[in-house]
């Protein structure tokens, strides 16, 4: 095939090594082998084929080092796409001389060292070196990128980049649209100069140790559609200027130290699909202006704050909303009947507040809901019979309220394990034949052991048993004990969290893949945001007990809850971990929900 100029074999099931002969086709300009199962080392003939302008070997099982002289041996290359393999070693500095390069994708490998200066690549549009083990050095590479005037996408996330983000970040190209800086070891403030990047549509700077306030200059980015600053240590209030970003569709500010009231100015984000402000220290009432953003559909999460007052009746304006969580606050008053106007609601979490009154009959309109948690409030009256007609629901938690009267017996109530109603002392069964074991007084918590999770699968822990007083199993003492820190139950919580993460992934915290700043905690945390199913120990996706089986969706939901708990327990700082009491409550809740799934 001496005259072949383009060979496209992407997204097949080719295995084995890449034949060396392919690289000897002197007329070959385009070689696309991405998305296969190729392995081994890339033949040198590929890297020295000077006619190549496009080379994509991404998402295979290739390994080895990228040749140090690749920038000279591929002088005509415009797109070099090697992501999703096992390449190691440094990024060759010679790539800075590949003057025609427009797209450099080295994402998701095991590359080490610093990022070389690429300032001579005047045509560069995409630079993606995320999910490697790179170090930042003195950040001169970022200053050099200010010469790349056509740069559109810059992905530096999930590496070991450390230090303070340089002010020169504001001097990057005005054409820059996507900037990813997640899960690095960055500290200090978010530079206000970032507001100079007028072309930004996506800004993700999450899972770091960034401090200070959210810069007001972010309001100068009119094209912004996704803004994520979650899992940092940011403090202060949300700047009102954020409300000027009319094109914003998703905001993630969860798990920071943000304070003050939630700004009513957010109503200016007229195209918002998702707003997550959970796990902060916001006070005051829920602004009705936020509930007037009728485009909200993916989710509204204001949980784990210090919000007070009533739930505004404007909640009914969110007619397209799929998920609502305002749990773990200090909200009072009744559940507004307007909530029944959110006809597309699938998940509703109002637990751990001070809500009172009856469960409104208007909720009968929520026929597509599959998860509802109203537990740990002061709700009274009887359990509405309309719950019997909810055919999609498989989680209903009404426990620890002041409900009374007979428990409905149809639909979800046909088996008492399908719901959680414990802690409601005045509930009773409709008939002697109906089993409501948690009716009346609270069950005894003194029994010696209880099964928290039983998943019958091969090659994994079949049962994980914990005592009711929470004597956690310790695989090993964590580093807090070894460095002279005060011994406390926080260390036990940490160990318990690591055990859960091991169960979910089948990986040890000492696995070879965790080095240069990466660890089991970060591995699971990243996957929860992206492809959680890919990291699970394979047998966890199967469930079989006495011939009964669960759908993949339901078992994945269950495992995901345990993974989230494991992440909470294994936070680096002891003060960020839940107490043993909180863990006990949550693990019991997961156990109950697990029971309900297969009945």
C-alpha positions in Angstrom: 0.0 0.0 0.0 2.8 2.4 -0.9 0.4 5.1 -2.0 -1.9 4.9 1.1 -2.3 8.4 2.7 -5.0 7.7 5.4 -5.5 4.6 7.5 -8.6 4.8 9.8 -9.1 1.8 12.1 -10.5 3.5 15.2 -13.0 1.9 17.7 -12.6 -1.7 16.8 -11.3 -4.6 18.8 -7.8 -5.0 17.4 -5.3 -6.5 19.9 -1.6 -7.2 20.0 1.2 -5.0 18.8 1.1 -2.3 16.1 2.9 -3.8 13.1 6.2 -2.0 12.4 5.4 -2.1 8.7 2.6 0.5 9.1 5.2 3.1 9.9 7.1 2.3 6.7 4.2 3.5 4.5 6.1 6.6 3.2 2.9 8.4 1.9 0.9 7.9 5.1 -0.4 11.2 6.5 -3.2 10.1 8.8 -3.0 7.2 11.1 -6.0 6.6 13.5 -5.9 3.6 15.7 -7.6 5.0 18.8 -10.2 3.0 20.8 -8.8 -0.5 20.3 -7.0 -2.9 22.6 -3.5 -2.6 21.2 -0.6 -3.2 23.5 3.2 -3.1 23.6 5.6 -0.4 22.5 4.9 1.8 19.6 7.2 0.9 16.7 9.9 3.5 16.1 8.9 3.6 12.4 5.6 5.4 13.5 7.5 8.1 15.4 9.9 8.7 12.5 7.4 8.7 9.6 8.0 12.4 8.6 4.9 12.4 6.3 2.4 12.0 9.2 0.2 15.0 10.0 -2.3 13.2 12.2 -1.5 10.4 14.7 -4.0 9.1 17.2 -3.2 6.1 19.3 -5.4 7.0 22.2 -7.4 4.7 24.5 -5.3 1.5 24.0 -2.9 -0.4 26.3 0.3 1.0 24.8 3.4 1.7 27.0 6.9 2.9 26.9 8.4 6.4 26.5 7.6 9.1 24.0 10.9 9.6 22.0 12.8 12.6 23.1 13.3 13.8 19.5 9.7 13.4 18.4 9.3 17.1 17.8 12.0 16.7 15.0 11.1 13.3 13.6 7.4 14.3 13.0 8.0 17.8 11.6 4.6 18.0 9.9 2.4 16.7 12.7 -0.7 18.8 13.4 -2.5 16.5 15.8 -0.7 14.1 18.2 -3.2 12.2 20.3 -1.7 9.6 22.7 -4.0 9.9 25.7 -5.5 6.9 27.6 -2.5 4.6 27.5 0.4 3.8 29.9 3.2 6.0 28.5 5.7 7.0 31.1 8.7 9.3 31.4 8.8 13.0 30.6 7.0 15.0 28.0 9.7 15.6 25.3 10.9 19.2 25.3 11.4 18.8 21.5 7.6 19.0 21.0 8.1 22.8 21.4 9.7 22.7 18.0 6.8 21.0 16.2 5.7 24.3 14.8 2.6 22.9 13.0 1.1 21.3 16.1 -2.5 22.2 16.9 -3.7 19.5 19.1 -1.5 17.8 21.8 -3.4 15.2 23.8 -1.3 13.2 26.3 -4.1 12.8 28.9 -4.4 9.8 31.2 -1.0 8.3 31.1 1.8 8.0 33.7 4.0 10.9 32.5 6.3 12.5 35.0 8.5 15.5 35.3 7.6 19.0 34.4 5.7 20.5 31.5 8.2 21.9 28.9 8.0 25.3 27.3 5.6 25.2 24.3 5.6 28.9 23.6 6.8 28.5 20.0 3.7 26.5 19.0 1.9 29.5 17.6 -0.8 27.3 16.1 -1.6 25.3 19.2 -5.3 25.1 20.0 -5.6 22.2 22.4 -3.2 21.1 25.2 -4.4 18.3 27.3 -1.9 16.8 29.8 -4.4 16.0 32.5 -4.4 12.8 34.7 -0.7 12.2 34.7 1.9 12.6 37.4 3.4 15.9 36.3 5.0 18.5 38.5 4.8 22.3 38.0 8.3 23.3 38.8 8.5 27.1 38.5 5.4 27.4 36.3 7.5 28.9 33.4 5.6 26.6 31.1 2.4 28.6 31.8 4.1 31.9 31.0 5.3 30.4 27.7 1.8 29.5 26.8 0.8 33.2 26.7 2.5 33.2 23.3 0.0 30.6 22.0 -2.5 33.1 20.8 -4.9 30.4 19.3 -5.1 28.3 22.5 -8.7 27.2 23.1 -8.4 24.2 25.6 -6.0 23.9 28.4 -6.3 20.8 30.7 -3.8 20.5 33.5 -6.0 18.7 35.9 -5.3 15.6 38.1 -1.5 15.9 38.3 0.8 16.9 41.0 1.0 20.6 40.1 1.8 22.5 43.3 2.3 26.0 44.6 0.4 29.2 43.9 -1.4 29.8 40.6 0.7 32.5 38.9 -0.9 35.8 38.0 0.2 35.3 34.4 -2.7 32.9 34.0 -4.7 36.1 33.0 -2.3 36.6 30.1 -3.3 33.4 28.3 -5.1 33.7 25.0 -8.4 35.6 24.8 -9.6 32.6 22.7 -9.2 30.2 25.7 -12.5 28.5 26.3 -11.8 25.6 28.6 -9.5 25.6 31.7 -9.2 22.6 33.9 -7.1 22.6 37.0 -8.7 20.0 39.3 -7.1 17.7 41.9 -3.7 19.3 41.9 -1.7 20.5 45.0 -2.3 24.2 44.4 -2.7 26.6 47.3 -3.3 30.3 47.8 -6.0 32.5 46.2 -7.7 32.3 42.8 -6.0 35.1 40.9 -8.3 37.9 40.1 -6.5 38.1 36.7 -8.5 35.1 35.6 -11.3 37.6 34.9 -9.3 38.7 31.8 -10.0 35.5 30.0 -13.1 36.8 28.2 -13.5 33.7 26.1 -13.8 31.1 28.9 -16.8 28.9 28.8 -15.6 26.2 31.2 -13.6 26.8 34.4 -12.9 23.9 36.7 -10.7 24.5 39.7 -12.0 21.9 42.1 -10.5 19.5 44.7 -7.6 21.6 45.7 -6.5 23.6 48.8 -7.4 27.0 47.3 -8.2 29.7 49.9 -9.4 33.2 50.0 -12.6 34.5 48.4 -14.2 33.8 45.0 -12.9 36.7 42.9 -15.5 39.2 41.9 -13.8 39.4 38.5 -15.4 36.1 37.5 -18.4 38.2 36.7 -16.4 39.6 33.7 -16.6 36.2 31.9 -19.8 36.6 29.8 -19.5 33.3 27.9 -19.1 31.1 31.0 -21.4 28.0 31.0 -19.8 25.7 33.6 -18.1 27.0 36.8 -16.8 24.5 39.3 -14.8 25.6 42.4 -15.9 22.7 44.6 -13.9 20.9 47.3 -11.6 23.8 48.2 -11.2 26.0 51.3 -12.7 29.1 49.8 -14.4 31.5 52.3 -16.5 34.6 52.3 -19.6 35.2 50.3 -20.5 34.4 46.7 -19.9 37.6 44.8 -23.0 39.2 43.4 -21.2 39.5 40.0 -21.8 35.8 39.4 -25.4 36.7 38.7 -24.3 38.6 35.5 -23.3 35.3 33.8 -26.5 34.7 31.9 -25.0 31.8 29.9 -24.1 29.7 33.0 -25.7 26.3 33.0 -23.9 24.6 35.9 -22.5 26.0 39.2 -20.6 23.7 41.6 -19.5 25.5 44.8 -20.0 22.6 47.2 -17.7 21.6 50.1 -16.0 24.9 50.8 -16.2 27.3 53.7 -18.5 29.9 52.1 -20.6 32.0 54.4 -23.2 34.7 54.4 -26.5 34.5 52.6 -27.1 32.9 49.3 -27.2 35.8 46.9 -30.5 36.6 45.3 -28.5 37.9 42.3 -28.1 34.3 41.1 -31.5 34.8 39.5 -29.6 36.5 36.8 -28.2 33.1 35.6 -31.3 32.6 33.5 -30.1 29.4 31.8 -29.0 27.5 34.9 -29.6 23.8 34.8 -27.8 22.8 38.0 -26.8 24.6 41.2 -24.9 22.9 43.9 -24.0 25.0 47.0 -24.0 22.1 49.5 -21.7 21.6 52.4 -20.8 25.2 53.2 -21.9 27.5 56.0 -24.6 29.6 54.4 -27.1 31.2 56.7 -30.5 32.9 56.5 -33.5 31.8 54.4 -33.6 30.3 50.9 -33.9 33.2 48.5 -37.1 32.9 46.6 -35.2 34.5 43.6 -33.2 31.3 43.2 -36.4 29.3 43.1 -37.5 31.5 40.2 -34.9 30.1 37.9 -37.3 28.0 35.9 -34.6 26.4 33.8 -33.2 24.4 36.8 -33.6 20.8 35.7 -30.6 18.7 36.5 -30.5 19.5 40.2 -30.7 22.0 43.1 -28.6 21.1 46.1 -28.5 23.4 49.1 -27.9 20.6 51.7 -25.5 20.7 54.7 -25.7 24.4 55.4 -27.3 26.4 58.2 -30.3 27.7 56.3 -33.4 28.6 58.3 -36.9 29.8 57.8 -39.6 28.3 55.7 -39.3 26.6 52.3 -40.6 29.4 49.9 -43.7 28.6 48.0 -41.9 29.7 44.9 -40.4 26.2 44.9 -43.3 25.3 42.6 -41.7 27.3 39.8 -39.1 24.6 39.4 -41.4 22.5 37.2 -38.5 21.0 35.3 -36.4 20.0 38.3 -35.3 16.4 38.6 -33.4 16.4 41.9 -33.9 18.6 45.0 -31.9 18.4 48.2 -32.2 20.9 51.0 -31.5 18.3 53.8 -29.3 18.9 56.8 -30.3 22.5 57.5 -32.4 24.3 60.1 -35.5 24.8 58.0 -38.9 25.0 59.7 -42.5 25.4 58.9 -44.5 23.0 56.7 -43.6 21.3 53.5 -45.1 23.7 50.9 -48.0 22.2 48.8 -46.4 24.0 45.8 -43.8 21.3 45.8 -46.3 19.1 44.1 -46.0 21.3 41.0 -42.5 20.0 40.4 -43.9 17.2 38.3 -40.6 15.9 36.9 -39.0 15.4 40.4 -37.3 12.1 40.7 -35.3 12.6 43.9 -36.4 14.6 47.0 -34.3 15.1 50.1 -35.7 17.1 53.0 -34.3 15.1 55.9 -32.7 16.5 59.0 -34.6 19.8 59.3 -37.3 21.0 61.7 -40.2 20.7 59.3 -43.6 20.1 60.8 -47.2 19.6 59.9 -48.7 17.0 57.6 -47.2 15.5 54.5 -49.1 17.6 51.8 -51.5 15.7 49.6 -50.2 17.7 46.6 -47.1 15.4 46.6 -49.4 12.7 45.0 -48.7 14.4 41.7 -45.0 13.3 41.9 -45.7 10.1 40.0 -42.1 9.7 38.6 -40.3 10.0 41.9 -38.0 7.1 42.9 -36.4 8.5 46.0 -37.9 10.5 48.8 -36.4 11.2 52.2 -38.4 13.1 54.7 -36.8 11.6 57.8 -35.6 13.3 61.0 -38.1 16.2 61.0 -41.2 16.9 63.1 -43.8 15.8 60.6 -47.1 14.6 62.1 -50.4 13.2 60.9 -50.9 9.9 59.1 -48.9 8.5 56.2 -50.8 9.4 53.0 -52.3 6.5 51.1 -51.3 8.0 47.8 -47.8 6.6 48.3 -49.3 3.2 47.5 -49.8 4.3 43.9 -46.1 5.4 43.4 -44.9 2.7 41.0 -41.4 4.1 40.4 -40.4 4.7 44.0 -38.0 2.3 45.7 -36.7 4.5 48.5 -39.1 6.1 51.0 -37.7 7.2 54.3 -40.3 8.6 56.7 -38.4 7.6 59.9 -37.9 9.7 63.0 -40.9 11.9 62.8 -44.2 12.1 64.7 -46.4 10.2 62.3 -49.3 8.2 63.7 -52.1 6.0 62.6 -52.2 2.9 60.4 -49.5 2.2 57.8 -50.8 1.8 54.3 -50.5 -1.7 53.1 -50.4 -1.5 49.3 -47.7 -0.7 46.8 -44.4 0.2 48.3 -45.8 -0.7 51.7 -46.6 -4.3 50.8 -43.3 -5.3 52.4 -42.2 -3.3 55.4 -38.6 -3.5 54.3 -39.3 -1.4 51.3 -39.6 1.7 53.5 -38.1 3.2 56.6 -40.6 4.3 59.3 -38.7 3.6 62.5 -38.9 6.2 65.2 -42.6 6.9 64.6 -44.0 5.6 67.9 -47.7 5.9 67.1 -47.7 4.0 63.8 -49.5 0.7 63.7 -50.3 -2.0 61.1 -53.6 -2.2 59.4 -54.0 -5.9 60.0 -52.2 -8.6 62.1 -51.0 -10.1 58.8 -49.0 -7.0 57.9 -45.5 -6.9 59.1 -44.3 -3.6 60.5 -41.4 -4.5 62.8 -40.4 -1.0 63.4 -43.9 0.1 64.6 -44.1 1.3 68.1 -41.1 1.8 70.3 -37.6 2.0 68.8 -35.9 -1.4 68.3 -33.2 -2.3 70.7 -29.7 -1.3 69.6 -28.0 -3.6 72.1 -27.6 -6.7 70.0 -23.9 -7.6 69.6 -23.5 -7.5 65.8 -25.5 -6.5 62.7 -24.8 -7.0 59.1 -24.2 -3.6 57.5 -23.9 -5.0 54.0 -24.2 -8.5 52.6 -23.4 -8.9 48.9 -23.1 -12.5 47.8 -20.4 -12.4 45.1 -17.2 -14.3 44.4 -13.7 -13.0 45.1 -14.8 -10.2 47.4 -15.9 -9.6 51.0 -19.2 -11.4 51.4 -20.3 -9.8 54.6 -19.0 -6.7 56.3 -19.8 -6.9 60.0 -19.6 -4.0 62.5 -20.6 -4.0 66.1 -23.4 -1.7 67.2 -21.1 0.3 69.3 -18.9 0.9 66.2 -15.7 -0.9 67.0 -14.2 -0.5 63.5 -11.9 -3.0 62.0 -8.4 -1.5 61.5 -6.3 -2.8 58.7 -3.4 -0.7 60.0 -3.0 2.4 62.1 -3.1 5.4 59.9 -0.4 8.0 59.8 -2.0 10.2 62.5 -1.1 7.6 65.1 2.4 7.3 63.7 3.2 11.0 63.8 2.3 11.7 67.4 -1.1 13.1 66.9 -3.6 12.7 69.6 -5.3 9.3 69.4 -9.0 9.7 68.8 -12.0 8.0 67.2 -11.3 10.1 64.1 -8.5 7.6 63.3 -10.9 4.7 63.5 -13.3 6.6 61.2 -10.5 7.1 58.7 -9.6 3.4 58.7 -13.3 2.5 58.3 -13.5 4.7 55.3 -10.4 3.2 53.7 -11.9 -0.3 54.2 -15.0 0.8 52.4 -13.0 2.2 49.4 -11.0 -1.0 49.3 -14.2 -3.0 49.1 -15.6 -0.9 46.3 -12.5 -0.9 44.1 -10.7 -4.1 45.1 -7.5 -2.0 45.4 -5.2 -1.5 48.3 -4.1 2.0 49.4 -0.5 0.8 48.9 -1.2 -0.3 45.3 1.6 0.7 42.8 -0.8 2.9 40.9 -0.9 5.3 43.9 2.3 7.4 43.9 3.5 10.9 43.3 0.5 12.5 45.1 -2.2 10.1 44.0 -4.1 7.9 46.4 -7.1 5.7 46.8 -9.3 8.5 48.1 -8.6 10.7 45.1 -9.0 7.8 42.7 -12.5 7.1 43.9 -13.4 10.8 44.2 -12.5 11.5 40.6 -14.4 8.4 39.4 -17.6 9.6 41.2 -17.6 12.7 39.0 -16.9 10.8 35.8 -17.1 7.0 35.2 -17.8 5.4 38.6 -18.7 2.0 37.2 -15.2 1.7 35.6 -13.4 1.5 38.9 -15.7 -1.0 40.7 -14.4 -4.4 41.7 -16.1 -6.4 38.8 -18.1 -8.7 40.9 -19.8 -5.8 42.8 -21.9 -5.1 39.7 -23.6 -8.5 40.1 -26.0 -9.3 42.9 -27.6 -12.7 43.4 -29.2 -14.0 46.6 -31.4 -16.9 46.5 -32.3 -16.4 42.9 -33.1 -12.7 43.3 -31.2 -10.1 41.3 -30.9 -6.4 41.2 -30.6 -4.2 38.2 -27.2 -2.6 37.5 -28.7 0.8 38.2 -29.8 -0.1 41.7 -26.6 -2.0 42.8 -24.5 0.9 41.4 -26.6 3.3 43.4 -26.0 1.3 46.6 -22.3 0.9 46.0 -22.0 4.6 45.2 -23.6 5.5 48.6 -21.0 3.4 50.4 -18.2 5.0 48.3 -19.4 8.4 49.3 -19.4 7.4 52.9 -15.9 6.0 52.5 -14.7 9.4 51.1 -16.2 11.3 54.0 -14.5 9.1 56.5 -11.1 9.2 54.8 -10.8 12.9 54.5 -7.2 14.1 55.2 -8.1 16.4 58.1 -9.8 14.7 61.1 -12.0 17.7 61.6 -13.5 17.1 58.1 -14.6 13.6 59.0 -18.0 12.7 60.4 -18.3 11.5 64.0 -18.7 7.9 64.8 -22.3 8.6 65.7 -23.0 10.2 62.3 -21.3 7.2 60.5 -23.5 4.8 62.5 -26.7 6.6 61.5 -25.7 6.7 57.9 -24.5 3.1 57.6 -27.8 1.9 59.2 -29.7 4.0 56.7 -27.8 2.5 53.8 -28.4 -1.0 55.2 -32.2 -0.3 55.3 -32.2 1.1 51.8 -30.2 -1.9 50.6 -32.9 -4.2 52.1 -35.6 -2.3 50.4 -34.1 -2.6 46.9 -34.5 -6.3 46.6 -38.0 -6.7 48.0 
